[in-house]
Amino acid sequence: MIRQRLTSLFFPRQCVLCQKVLPEGQTDLCQSCRRDTDPYPKTKYKISFVAGWTSMWYYNGKVRHSILLYKFYNRRSYGSIYGRLLAEKLLREPLCDYDILTWVPVSRRRNYFRGYDQVELIALAAGQKLETPAMATLRKVRHTRPQSRLSDISQRKANVLGAFAVIDPAAVAGKRILLLDDIITTGSTISECARVLLTAGAKEVHCAAVAALNKEKRR
C-alpha cells in the first residue's frame, strides 16, 4: 500500500493523449479525451491484400503527438495502454475471427536504437486483454527509410517491397491472421506484410491499428 502511494506521488498516472495527471479512479484516458477524441469510423477504403481493417483514432492532433512521444521519446509505457484500448475496441466491434494475433515488426537496427519494438509492445498488451497470446510471424529483413519521410505512395510501396519475411511458413499456412500496427497512412506497410503472409499460405489477413490517417488526406 505504501509503495503504491509513493509510486502515485512521484509517478502519477497521466492521460495517454493529453498527458494531464489523471484523477483518482481514472485510467489511460481523461474524461475530456474520452469524450472529445473522435473514434475512427468503419471504413470501406480497401488496402491491397488486406481482407479488412480498423483503427481506433484518426492520426492527428493529440493522437499524433502521443504516438510520436511513444516512438521517439521513450514513452514505452504507452504501448500497454494502446494495446488495452485497441483490444477493447476489438471486443466491442469484432473485426474478424482469427487464429493468430501478430504485429508489423521493426528492423533490428531500429529496435536497437529505440530500445523496443513499439508495435510488439502494443500486440503483447492487446493479446493479454483478448486472451490470445501475440505471436511473432514476421521479421524485417531489410532496414528501410521511415515511411513518414516519403510523401509519394509509389515511393512508400517501393521502400517496403521485400523488406519482410515470414519466420515459419508452416505456422501461418491456412490461418486467419490479425495483424496489428501503430499507424496506417497509405497502407503500404501492412499491404506488403499481408502479401508476404498470404504468399506463405495464410488464409486471410486483417489489420487493426492504433491510428489511421483520414482517408481524404491519403495520397
Residue pairs with C-beta under 8 A, 6 or more apart in sequence:
12 21
12 22
13 21
13 22
13 26
13 27
14 20
14 21
14 22
15 22
15 28
15 29
15 30
15 33
16 28
16 29
16 66
16 78
16 81
16 82
16 85
17 29
17 30
17 33
17 37
17 62
17 63
17 65
17 66
18 30
18 32
18 33
18 62
19 66
19 69
20 30
22 30
28 81
28 84
28 85
29 37
29 85
33 62
37 57
37 62
37 63
38 57
38 58
39 56
39 57
39 89
40 54
40 55
40 56
40 57
40 58
40 211
40 212
42 54
42 93
43 53
43 54
43 55
43 215
45 215
45 218
47 53
47 184
47 187
47 190
47 191
47 194
47 207
48 187
48 191
48 194
48 195
49 191
49 194
49 195
49 198
49 205
50 187
50 190
50 191
50 194
50 205
50 206
50 207
51 96
51 204
51 205
51 206
52 95
52 96
52 206
52 207
53 95
53 184
53 187
53 190
53 206
53 207
53 208
53 209
54 89
54 90
54 93
54 95
54 207
54 208
54 209
55 184
55 208
55 209
55 210
55 211
55 212
56 82
56 85
56 86
56 89
56 209
56 210
56 211
57 63
57 210
57 211
57 212
58 211
58 212
58 213
58 214
59 67
59 183
59 184
59 185
59 211
59 212
59 213
59 214
60 213
60 214
63 210
63 211
64 211
66 78
67 78
67 182
67 183
67 210
67 211
69 75
69 78
70 76
70 78
70 79
70 82
70 118
70 182
71 114
71 118
71 182
74 115
76 115
76 116
76 118
76 121
79 116
79 118
79 121
79 122
79 124
79 125
80 121
80 124
80 125
81 125
82 122
82 125
82 182
82 210
83 121
83 122
83 123
83 124
83 125
83 126
83 127
83 128
83 129
84 125
84 126
84 129
85 210
86 122
86 126
86 180
86 208
86 209
86 210
87 125
87 126
87 127
87 128
87 129
87 130
88 129
89 208
90 126
90 130
90 208
91 129
91 130
95 178
95 206
95 208
96 176
96 178
96 204
96 206
97 176
98 132
98 176
98 177
98 178
98 206
99 175
99 176
99 177
100 135
100 137
100 171
100 172
100 175
100 176
100 177
100 178
101 123
101 126
101 127
101 130
101 132
101 133
101 134
101 135
101 178
101 180
102 123
102 134
102 135
102 136
102 137
102 138
102 177
102 178
102 179
102 180
103 117
103 119
103 120
103 122
103 123
103 134
103 136
103 138
103 179
103 180
103 181
104 119
104 138
104 164
104 179
104 180
104 181
104 189
104 190
104 193
105 117
105 119
105 120
105 136
105 138
105 139
105 140
105 164
106 114
106 117
106 118
106 119
106 140
107 140
107 142
107 143
107 144
108 140
108 143
109 143
110 143
111 117
118 182
119 180
119 181
119 182
120 134
120 136
122 180
122 182
122 210
123 134
123 180
124 134
126 134
126 180
127 133
127 134
134 180
135 171
136 167
137 166
137 167
137 168
137 171
137 172
137 177
137 197
138 164
138 165
138 166
138 167
138 193
138 196
138 197
139 164
139 165
139 167
140 163
140 164
141 162
141 163
141 164
141 165
142 162
142 163
144 159
144 160
144 163
145 159
147 156
147 159
147 160
147 185
147 186
147 188
147 189
148 185
150 156
150 159
151 219
152 219
153 186
153 188
153 218
153 219
156 185
156 186
156 188
156 189
157 188
157 191
157 192
159 188
160 188
160 189
160 192
161 192
163 192
164 192
164 193
164 196
165 196
166 172
166 196
166 197
166 199
166 200
169 200
169 201
172 197
172 200
172 201
172 202
173 200
173 201
173 202
174 201
174 202
174 203
175 202
175 203
176 202
176 203
176 204
176 205
176 206
177 197
177 202
177 203
177 204
177 205
177 206
178 206
178 207
178 208
179 190
179 193
179 194
179 197
179 205
179 206
179 207
179 208
180 207
180 208
180 209
181 189
181 190
181 207
181 208
181 209
181 210
182 209
182 210
182 211
183 209
183 210
183 211
183 212
183 213
184 190
184 207
184 209
184 211
184 212
184 213
185 212
185 213
185 218
186 213
186 218
186 219
187 218
190 207
190 209
193 205
194 205
194 207
197 205
198 204
198 205
